Amino acid sequence: MENKNRLLLYVHFNRNDQLSEHVLYQLQQLRHNFEEIYFISNSKLTDGDFVRLTDSKLADGFLQRENVGYDFAAWAEAMKHYGFDKLANYDSVTIMNDTCFGPVYDFSKTIEQMESDNQIDFWGITNNRSHKVKPWEDKEAIVLPDHIQSYFVSYKQKVVQSTTFQKFWSGIEILDDVVAVIIKYETAMTKYFEDAGFKSAVLFDTRKEDWTGMVVHDFSVFNLPELLRRKIPFLKIKAFSYGAEYLTTPLVVEKLKASTLYPIRLLIDHMTDVDYPDRAYMLDEKMLTFNHENISNNLLKIAIHLHANHLELIPEYFEYFNKYVQDYELYITTDSQEKKVAIEQTYPVSQLKSVILTESDEILSWWEVAPKMEQYDLVGHFCTQRNEDKNWLFEEVQQREIKQVLLKPAQEIFQTFKEDSKLGLLVTDVPTFYQQFKTENLTADEIWGNMAQIWQKIEFRKDRDLKRLSNKSLKYATMVWYRPQALYNLLKIDIKELAIDRGVLIEEFLPAFERLLVYVSWTSGYDFRVSPSLPKERLVLEQSDNQVPQVLGVDFEQIRLRKLLKETLRKVKKIITYRFKFKK
């Protein structure tokens, strides 16, 4: 088809003054659909950002402005820069902003289809139906008309050359209230041009669609599955924020991975930055995969903190450290002078930098040794745990699995940290045993007050609402790899003093501490990854049972015995059948 002289006026805004990768990808994909792209930023860009846009030929012109008047004022200012006489020479003028991901489906066919239809004068992707709202308490309710949603609207030359177009965009005022902008411009724009005789269209007309089960009849935000079914090319960022805990959102992400070429990592990384880091739909992408290759010379300065109250477990850790970590410096903490002396006499090795006498609790020992870790690029925190109760065997299996997922792939883990400067924390997946059975854990409500007290002491980069944190990460172990900068704001807090101020036992603070690791790393500007559990470590003999997880307080030992008996009987039956050649 003939190359069209199209102009795209693209508005960018990022509250952290960053140019997100999903924006660069979007412009790259749209580049061949538009003869000219004019990039308008309502947030500050660095010289490096402008270079990236220019060198990649993703933008032909730039406008850096303050974030006043929101997108409509930005588009209006860009039109003023061009002049309406020049705008009239383009075959189409499109306004767009960076509030959506995509294109996730082929957009070239869409734009050609809409522009070749002579019955259409201006068009968009989605619309919203007329409805009544009461945006201000001190004013009467108003009726918003049917309207094209403004994240993408394209005007053909017939409209751009009209006095109607010039009058509308020349009359845009700088409004401080975003609701006022939506009411006066976004929701009124479609009716304004239709009243002037122009015909509109959208790729997905939602006005008569059934919205049963939706929070609001805005399909662009509250019905991602329907957008996928119709292969809508752009998906609103807000849809993933509002739908973060919807059961369908992980399925949406899986569908995008399976049926589109869109790099899901762009979506996950951006939502991690603007929303929260551990939403259910993100976790699969944050799960590392290992080839168990022995990559050496990672060039990172590695430290390990091992809290060792049970000295008989130290040799196995040393075996893993030396075989897989290889080049490291070791700090051991323990809870008695006798143990300290024993460790120093038993392990006079060059890697051992210091044996430190601390309290018996793992987290308190970590807090005390943390200042020594600040000189390293990467730190591993490990603990020789052993319970003396009847469930000791299960903890032993959990310990073995942690060594397998955090130490055996150590070199690949180091390489991942080296390649990704935004990676601040690596945690373990839920151990395989606990994926099958629930254990007695404190609920979020029981520890919420202590989490809030710790959170208020943290100097973090972003202003986040603690009550919205999902509190689902890192419940089963605090053994991790981390950059010291990622957890610095947590580990520098005097947790013992905080407990005294609160008038509670220090033990009550510890569950809250471990549940904040992922979020502290995130508020410090880092992301996290998960080292996957090992299917071969499963204690469940009949994995095909597909049974509902057991209730809290279950006697794991009895369950194990029953399953062992059942499995034994099954095997005996097979042996008898085979030997006597009975048919099943």
C-alpha angles and dihedrals in degrees: 000000000000113000108253125220096234128166123206119199102198122191120203129190131169122172090213092049092244130138103228121218091235088063092053090048091049093052091046091054093045094046096091092049095059131053090206134022121194112196117210117187121196089186131055118277125197124234086252091058092054090048091052091051093045100042091048090047090232094137134031097195140013140214119189112193143155117269096256124136091010122238098332093056089047093052091045091051091050091051090050088052091054097038122227093258090060093042089056090065094065120092088226139358116211127194117204140159135203096250093110141059121235163335084252092166130036107293099182092074090049096052093044091049094050096043094048092056106095091196091069124078100172132004148178142189103256138000139200129226128245113275142159121254137176103208096169125042094216094052136065122264116267134204117238114208127229106283145176110246109248102227086093126014125155124197121200121223092262090064096040091054092053127100086230090066094046093046093051097048095039089055097056110126129203103255122183095200112079090201089057089051091052093049099041099039119009099044094034098047098079094050090045093059094038090053087055089058102263121134122229135197140177133206090236116027104201099174097101098030119120108252098184110151094021122117092224131004091250103117093185090066107022106038113048093156091061091049089054092047089056093042094238106186099218126052120195117243087219089062090066092046095050092038096044093118098034113121089228097057096079087049090052090054091048090050091051090051092049101042107028139050093227111131101243090197088072091056094045095046093049095046090048088057099044100031127019131311103232108047113149094246091056101052099080090057090048093054111104123221122211133203090191091234116162100239111180136187095045089165092219121128103237129199129182126202112200118185104205120185091144104058094186089070096055098084093061091050090050089052092054094042094052096041100044111015092039103167110051146117118236132215117186124194124193138171106239139044090233092057091045092056092045092053093048092050096043099044110037091159129145093241092061106091099171145353110212128196109226140150118292097253116098096221094047089051090049090051091052096048096041096094090061090055096060093087093063132085094220134012132198118206116201138164136200098228123182128165120206096207127096093276095061092115093062092052089050090056090047090052090051091051092050090055089050096051101036104031109027093059091039096129092051089047090053091049090052091053091046093052096043113054091183093060108102106159139031117195133179124257118245103290112257094246092055091049086068101036132038118227134204104275130160112258123236090253092057094054099029096102092053092046089053092049092052092043092055090057094053120100100217135175099232134047104238133173107238093203090066096054110115095220091208101120129095101000098143106050141002095213105123148144113239146164109246091231091057095061099025094106091055100040093050092061114104095234094180092055090046091054091050091050089051092047094233136120115269089237089066091061098051099076088051091051096055093046091058098056096095093045095047090052089050095048088050089060099263135114128217137226134204127230105216125241120247118251091204089063093062115129092199106102097196104047091173092066090096088197129168111262113264122260125260117281094028118161101244093188093059092047090051092051093048092050092045091052092047092049092047092052090048092053092046090053090052092051093050091046092051096046096048093035094234118167119236 
